[in-house]
């Protein structure tokens, strides 16, 4: 492998690294969003179950 090929490979690896970081960041945001949604549902269920007006069939 000559120096030009090595430089081209390094450039490609840098681009791949940026792409992987973008994907990882996106996945982390989705994970946080999913946890927030799950927590909201858990809170809603707890609120319903502690309410005297809650219909047991909904729980």
C-alpha positions as CSV (number, residue, x, y, z in Angstrom):
1,X,0.0,0.0,0.0
2,X,1.4,3.3,-1.0
3,X,1.1,6.6,0.9
4,X,-1.7,7.9,-1.2
5,X,-3.7,4.7,-0.6
6,X,-3.0,4.9,3.1
7,X,-4.2,8.6,3.2
8,X,-7.4,7.7,1.3
9,X,-8.0,4.8,3.7
10,X,-7.5,7.1,6.7
11,X,-10.0,9.6,5.2
12,X,-12.5,6.9,4.7
13,X,-12.0,5.7,8.3
14,X,-12.6,9.2,9.6
15,X,-15.8,9.5,7.7
16,X,-16.9,6.1,8.9
17,X,-16.1,7.2,12.5
18,X,-18.3,10.3,12.1
19,X,-21.1,8.2,10.7
20,X,-20.9,5.8,13.6
21,X,-20.9,8.6,16.1
22,X,-24.0,10.1,14.5
23,X,-25.8,6.7,14.6
24,X,-24.8,6.2,18.3
25,X,-26.0,9.6,19.2
26,X,-29.3,9.0,17.4
27,X,-29.8,5.7,19.2
28,X,-29.1,7.3,22.6
29,X,-31.7,10.0,21.9
30,X,-34.2,7.3,21.0
31,X,-33.3,5.3,24.1
32,X,-33.9,8.4,26.3
33,X,-37.1,9.2,24.5
34,X,-38.4,5.6,25.0
35,X,-37.5,5.8,28.7
36,X,-39.4,9.1,29.1
37,X,-42.5,7.6,27.4
38,X,-42.3,4.5,29.6
39,X,-42.0,6.6,32.7
40,X,-45.0,8.7,31.6
41,X,-47.1,5.5,31.1
42,X,-46.0,4.2,34.5
43,X,-46.9,7.5,36.2
44,X,-50.3,7.5,34.4
45,X,-51.0,3.9,35.5
46,X,-50.0,4.7,39.1
47,X,-52.2,7.8,39.1
48,X,-55.1,5.8,37.7
49,X,-54.7,3.0,40.2
50,X,-54.5,5.4,43.1
51,X,-57.6,7.3,41.9
52,X,-60.9,6.2,43.5
53,X,-62.6,6.9,40.1
54,X,-60.4,4.5,38.2
55,X,-62.2,1.7,36.3
56,X,-60.5,-1.5,37.3
57,X,-61.0,-2.9,33.8
58,X,-58.6,-0.2,32.5
59,X,-55.8,-1.3,34.7
